[in-house]
Amino acid sequence: MYLKLAWRNIWRNKRRTLITVSSVMFAVVFALFLESLERGAHNVMIDNMTQFHTGYIQVQDYRFEDEPSLDNAFYYDDELSDQVIGLESVEYTIPRIETFMLAAGAEATRGAFVMGVEVDREDRLNNLKERLTEGRFFEPNDGTAVVTEGLANRLNLAVGDSLVLLGQGRFGMTASGLYEISGLLRHPTREMNNQLVYLSLPDAQWLLSADDHITALLVTPNRVRDTESIARQLRSELENEELAVFTWRELIPELVEALEFDQAQSRLMMGILYVVIGFGIFGTILTMTLERMREFGILLSVGMQRIKLALVVFIETFFITIMGVLAGFVLGIIPILYFYFNPIELGGEMEEVVAEFGVEPIMPTAIAPDIFLWQGLMVFILTTIICLYPTIKILTLKILEASKT
């Protein structure tokens, strides 16, 4: 009976109800969009670092972190790969060998970051093949290289030209090689786009006198949330192998600190936003309550119990809140989906600042159930607390004064 009575009451004055629902709805939309935009920016930073640099989990020689040298590469074979793949929740592994060398063309020489990879495995992690802008990727042992566009421009090289690599291999051996450029690639981070050379893993191992050795084995979990548990399993499994296991949080603590600082700022901004939202909703509830004071006074004067009237009014505001939150979800998904597929592209000084951190200058939104859950819940709780005002007002109402308003 109370539910039916409350439902009928809220539609007796449709304009007042729609205004209140709209205030809740726009509060939900605004909170959802801000939270989604912040989460999306963080995801871009994490994805760039994990996909192109550290991976989610990385296995190294235990000495490599303190002395990142080819001398501290470790032996890699199918047995080790199968041992890691055999762990629960591990999807696949990616072997890499990395070092710095001089890269030269006919006219210029630049420092380069040389990475030996297995292209098909890399592509599973970071869609590397889709970033090829010209030419093709190499085959194992075919003696060709893929160069990033920025480095190719600095060396004035194109597909089909020759690239000379000169540096130091394992245990101080001279490493030099001549490679035909088979393709050009646009790396998402500017720093890497200006210095990266990809070789097939066998070619890089031969060049660096590191047969069957790699500097890092990236381990990709089936689900990102399993990263820590897989890392613990790996440490237990490899404890006698002179290998160390690190998660991306341990490899790039600077990024973790930056994200935590940004989240603290966002919480402060969201707190201010909730205060503004709260006053906006309170204004509509206050107006609605004052407009109905005469009605409340008449109902009490004809014998309706205060507690029952307060319950009906509370249910009314509860219905209005639910409708506002649900409408906010429906309306809020539209801009979130749009900017998810069409990210905001940063330009000018902001692009320069973001590029310095090695992150793509874009801001997509994120789609995650917990964003809707928490933002909707926060606005719902805030609105429910505000809706206690008409309840308290009814319980303390003076019938004669209310009847005269």
C-alpha positions in Angstrom: 0.0 0.0 0.0 2.8 2.4 0.9 4.6 1.7 -2.3 1.5 2.2 -4.4 0.7 5.4 -2.6 4.2 6.8 -3.0 4.3 5.9 -6.7 1.0 7.7 -7.3 2.2 10.8 -5.3 5.4 11.3 -7.3 3.4 11.6 -10.5 0.8 14.0 -9.2 3.2 16.8 -10.0 5.1 15.5 -13.0 7.2 18.7 -13.5 8.5 18.6 -9.9 9.3 14.9 -10.2 11.1 15.3 -13.5 13.2 18.2 -12.2 14.3 16.2 -9.2 15.0 13.1 -11.4 17.0 15.3 -13.8 19.2 16.7 -11.0 20.1 13.2 -9.9 20.6 12.0 -13.4 23.0 14.7 -14.5 24.9 14.2 -11.2 25.4 10.5 -12.1 26.4 11.3 -15.7 29.0 13.9 -14.7 30.5 11.6 -12.0 30.6 8.6 -14.4 32.3 10.6 -17.1 35.0 12.0 -14.9 35.8 8.7 -13.3 35.8 6.9 -16.7 38.0 9.5 -18.3 40.5 9.3 -15.4 40.5 5.5 -15.5 41.0 5.5 -19.2 44.0 7.8 -19.0 45.6 5.5 -16.4 44.9 2.5 -18.5 46.7 4.0 -21.5 49.8 4.7 -19.3 49.8 1.1 -17.9 49.1 -0.5 -21.3 51.9 1.4 -23.0 54.4 0.4 -20.3 53.4 -3.2 -20.0 52.8 -3.9 -23.6 55.9 -2.3 -25.1 58.3 -2.3 -22.2 58.0 -4.4 -19.1 55.1 -6.8 -19.7 52.9 -7.7 -16.7 55.5 -10.1 -15.3 59.1 -10.3 -16.2 61.7 -13.1 -15.5 65.4 -12.0 -15.5 68.7 -13.2 -14.3 68.9 -12.2 -10.6 71.9 -9.9 -11.4 70.3 -8.1 -14.3 68.3 -5.5 -12.3 71.5 -4.1 -10.7 73.6 -4.6 -13.8 71.5 -4.6 -17.0 74.2 -6.1 -19.2 74.2 -8.8 -21.8 76.7 -10.6 -19.5 73.7 -11.2 -17.3 71.5 -12.8 -19.9 70.1 -16.2 -19.1 69.7 -19.5 -20.9 66.3 -20.0 -22.5 64.9 -23.2 -24.0 61.7 -25.0 -24.5 62.0 -26.7 -21.1 61.9 -23.3 -19.3 59.1 -22.1 -21.5 57.0 -25.1 -20.8 57.7 -24.8 -17.1 56.3 -21.3 -17.1 53.4 -22.0 -19.4 52.4 -24.9 -17.3 51.5 -22.7 -14.4 47.8 -22.0 -13.8 46.5 -18.7 -15.3 49.6 -18.1 -17.5 48.4 -17.5 -21.1 51.7 -17.2 -23.0 55.4 -16.0 -22.7 57.5 -13.6 -24.8 61.3 -13.9 -24.9 63.3 -10.8 -25.6 66.9 -9.8 -25.9 67.7 -6.1 -25.6 70.7 -3.9 -25.7 72.0 -0.5 -26.9 74.1 -0.1 -30.0 75.1 2.4 -32.7 72.9 2.4 -35.8 74.3 4.0 -38.9 73.1 4.7 -42.5 75.1 6.2 -45.3 74.9 9.7 -43.9 74.3 9.6 -40.1 74.9 7.6 -37.0 72.6 7.5 -33.9 72.3 5.5 -30.7 69.6 2.8 -31.0 67.8 0.4 -28.7 68.0 -3.0 -30.4 65.4 -5.6 -29.5 65.4 -9.2 -30.6 61.8 -10.6 -30.7 59.5 -13.3 -31.9 57.1 -11.2 -33.9 54.0 -13.5 -33.5 54.3 -13.6 -29.8 54.9 -9.8 -29.5 51.9 -9.2 -31.7 49.7 -11.1 -29.2 50.7 -8.6 -26.5 50.8 -5.3 -28.3 49.4 -5.7 -31.9 52.9 -4.9 -33.2 52.0 -5.9 -36.8 49.3 -3.3 -37.0 51.8 -0.6 -36.3 53.8 -1.4 -39.4 53.4 1.6 -41.8 55.6 0.4 -44.7 57.2 -2.8 -45.9 56.9 -6.1 -44.0 58.1 -7.9 -40.9 61.2 -10.1 -41.0 61.3 -13.9 -40.8 63.7 -15.7 -38.4 67.3 -15.6 -39.6 66.5 -13.7 -42.8 69.0 -10.9 -42.0 66.5 -8.0 -42.1 65.4 -5.4 -39.6 62.3 -3.3 -38.9 63.1 0.3 -37.8 60.9 2.8 -36.2 59.9 5.9 -38.3 61.7 8.4 -36.1 65.0 6.6 -36.2 64.7 6.0 -39.9 64.1 9.8 -40.5 67.1 10.6 -38.3 69.3 8.3 -40.3 67.7 9.2 -43.7 66.8 5.6 -44.4 63.9 3.9 -46.1 62.7 0.4 -46.8 65.3 -1.5 -48.8 68.2 0.5 -47.5 71.1 -1.0 -45.5 71.4 -0.5 -41.7 74.7 -1.0 -39.9 74.6 -2.0 -36.2 77.8 -1.7 -34.1 78.2 -2.4 -30.4 79.4 -4.8 -27.8 78.1 -8.3 -27.5 78.1 -10.8 -24.6 81.4 -11.0 -22.6 82.9 -8.0 -24.3 82.8 -9.5 -27.8 82.5 -7.0 -30.8 79.0 -7.0 -32.3 78.5 -5.7 -35.8 76.1 -6.5 -38.5 74.6 -5.2 -41.8 70.9 -5.5 -42.2 68.4 -4.7 -45.0 65.5 -2.6 -43.7 62.4 -4.7 -44.4 59.8 -2.4 -42.8 59.1 0.8 -40.9 57.0 1.0 -37.8 55.3 3.8 -35.8 55.9 3.2 -32.1 53.2 4.9 -29.9 55.8 6.5 -27.6 58.0 9.2 -29.0 61.2 8.3 -27.2 61.1 4.7 -28.5 60.0 5.8 -32.0 63.2 7.7 -32.3 65.6 4.9 -31.4 64.2 1.4 -31.8 65.4 -1.4 -34.1 63.6 -4.8 -34.2 65.5 -7.9 -35.2 64.3 -11.5 -35.2 65.3 -13.2 -31.9 67.8 -15.7 -33.7 69.4 -12.8 -35.6 69.8 -10.7 -32.5 71.3 -13.6 -30.5 73.8 -14.4 -33.3 74.7 -10.7 -33.6 75.3 -10.4 -29.8 77.1 -13.7 -29.4 74.3 -14.8 -27.1 73.0 -18.1 -28.6 70.0 -19.5 -26.7 70.2 -16.6 -24.2 67.7 -13.8 -23.6 67.6 -10.8 -21.2 64.0 -11.0 -20.3 61.1 -13.4 -20.5 57.7 -11.7 -20.3 54.8 -13.6 -18.8 51.3 -12.7 -19.7 48.4 -13.8 -17.4 45.0 -14.8 -18.6 43.6 -12.1 -16.4 45.4 -9.0 -15.3 44.2 -9.4 -11.7 46.1 -12.7 -11.5 49.4 -10.9 -12.0 50.5 -11.0 -8.3 49.5 -14.7 -7.7 51.3 -15.8 -10.8 54.4 -13.9 -9.8 54.4 -15.7 -6.4 54.1 -19.1 -8.1 57.0 -18.2 -10.5 59.2 -17.2 -7.6 58.5 -20.5 -5.9 59.0 -22.5 -9.1 62.2 -20.8 -10.2 63.9 -20.2 -6.8 66.8 -22.6 -7.6 67.3 -21.3 -11.2 69.2 -18.0 -10.3 66.3 -16.1 -11.8 64.3 -13.2 -10.4 60.6 -12.5 -11.0 59.2 -8.9 -11.1 55.8 -7.5 -11.7 55.3 -4.3 -13.7 54.7 -2.4 -10.4 58.1 -3.4 -9.2 59.8 -2.6 -12.5 58.4 0.9 -12.9 57.7 2.2 -9.4 57.8 5.8 -10.7 54.7 5.1 -12.7 52.9 3.6 -9.8 53.7 6.6 -7.6 52.5 9.0 -10.3 49.2 7.1 -10.7 48.7 7.0 -6.9 49.3 10.8 -6.7 46.9 11.4 -9.6 44.3 9.2 -7.9 44.6 11.2 -4.7 44.0 14.4 -6.7 41.1 12.8 -8.4 39.6 11.8 -5.1 39.8 15.4 -3.9 38.2 16.6 -7.1 35.4 14.0 -6.8 34.9 15.0 -3.1 34.4 18.6 -4.2 32.1 17.4 -7.0 30.0 15.4 -4.6 29.6 18.5 -2.4 28.4 20.5 -5.4 26.1 17.7 -6.4 24.8 17.3 -2.9 23.8 21.0 -2.7 22.2 20.8 -6.1 20.0 17.8 -5.1 19.3 19.3 -1.7 18.0 22.4 -3.4 15.5 20.5 -5.4 14.4 18.3 -2.4 14.1 21.5 -0.2 11.9 23.2 -2.8 9.8 20.0 -3.2 9.3 19.8 0.5 8.3 23.5 1.0 5.8 23.3 -1.8 4.1 20.4 -0.1 4.0 21.8 3.5 0.3 22.7 3.3 -0.4 19.2 2.0 1.5 17.6 4.9 -0.3 19.7 7.4 -3.8 18.8 6.0 -2.9 15.1 6.0 -1.7 15.2 9.6 -4.8 17.2 10.7 -7.2 14.6 9.3 -5.5 11.9 11.4 -2.7 10.4 9.3 0.1 9.2 11.5 3.4 11.2 11.2 5.5 8.0 10.9 3.4 6.7 8.1 3.5 10.0 6.2 7.2 10.2 6.7 7.6 6.7 5.4 5.5 7.5 2.3 7.6 10.6 1.5 10.8 8.7 2.1 9.7 6.0 -0.4 8.8 8.8 -2.9 12.2 10.3 -2.7 13.7 6.7 -2.9 11.8 6.1 -6.1 12.9 9.4 -7.5 16.6 8.6 -6.6 16.4 5.2 -8.3 14.9 6.6 -11.4 17.6 9.4 -11.5 20.5 6.9 -11.0 19.2 4.5 -13.7 18.6 7.3 -16.1 22.1 8.6 -15.4 23.5 5.1 -16.3 21.6 5.1 -19.6 22.5 8.6 -20.6 26.1 8.4 -19.2 27.0 5.4 -21.3 26.6 7.4 -24.5 29.6 9.9 -24.1 31.6 7.1 -22.4 31.2 4.8 -25.5 31.8 7.7 -27.9 35.1 8.7 -26.3 36.1 5.0 -25.8 36.1 4.5 -29.6 37.1 8.1 -30.4 39.7 9.1 -27.7 40.5 12.7 -27.0 43.7 13.6 -28.8 46.0 15.9 -26.8 47.8 18.7 -28.6 50.1 21.6 -28.0 52.0 21.7 -24.7 50.0 18.9 -23.2 51.1 16.5 -25.9 54.7 17.4 -25.2 54.3 16.8 -21.5 52.6 13.4 -22.0 55.1 12.3 -24.7 58.0 13.0 -22.2 56.6 10.2 -20.0 56.5 7.8 -23.0 52.7 7.7 -23.2 50.5 8.1 -26.2 48.9 11.6 -26.2 45.3 10.4 -26.1 42.6 10.2 -23.4 40.1 7.5 -23.9 37.3 6.7 -21.5 37.3 3.3 -19.7 34.3 0.9 -19.6 34.3 -1.0 -16.3 31.3 -2.3 -14.2 32.8 -1.0 -11.0 32.8 2.6 -12.3 29.0 2.4 -12.7 28.6 0.6 -9.4 30.6 3.0 -7.2 29.5 6.2 -8.8 25.8 5.2 -8.8 26.2 4.0 -5.2 27.8 7.2 -4.1 25.1 9.4 -5.7 22.4 7.1 -4.3 23.8 7.2 -0.8 24.2 11.0 -1.0 20.7 11.5 -2.3 19.2 9.1 0.4 20.9 11.1 3.2 19.5 14.3 1.7 16.1 12.7 1.5 16.1 12.4 5.3 15.3 16.1 5.4 11.6 15.9 4.4 11.3 12.9 6.7 12.6 14.9 9.7 10.6 17.9 8.6 7.4 15.8 8.8 8.2 14.3 12.2 8.7 17.8 13.7 6.0 19.6 11.7 3.6 22.0 13.5 0.2 21.2 12.0 -1.3 24.7 12.4 1.7 26.5 10.9 1.8 24.1 8.0 -1.9 24.4 7.2 -1.5 28.2 6.8 1.4 28.1 4.3 
